[in-house]
C-alpha cells in the first residue's frame, strides 16, 4: 500500500481539504492563519541561518564552566 505523499494530492482532494479548513477556522481567520504561518517560517529560516556559525563560536570552553577547578 502506497503512503500518501504531498505531491499526490491533486484536483478534488485539494478542494476538499480547503473546504474543511474553511469550515474549521472560518473564512475570516484563514488570512490571519496564513500570515502567522509565513511569519513563523521566516523566523525559522532566520534562526537556521543565524545558528549555522554561531553554535561553534558560543560553546563554553571547559575552563569557563562553573564548578570546574581552574
Secondary structure, DSSP 8 states (H G I E B T S, - for coil): -----GGG--THHHHHHHHHHHHHH-HHHHHHHHHHHHHHHHHHHHHHHHHHHHHHHSS--GGGSTT---
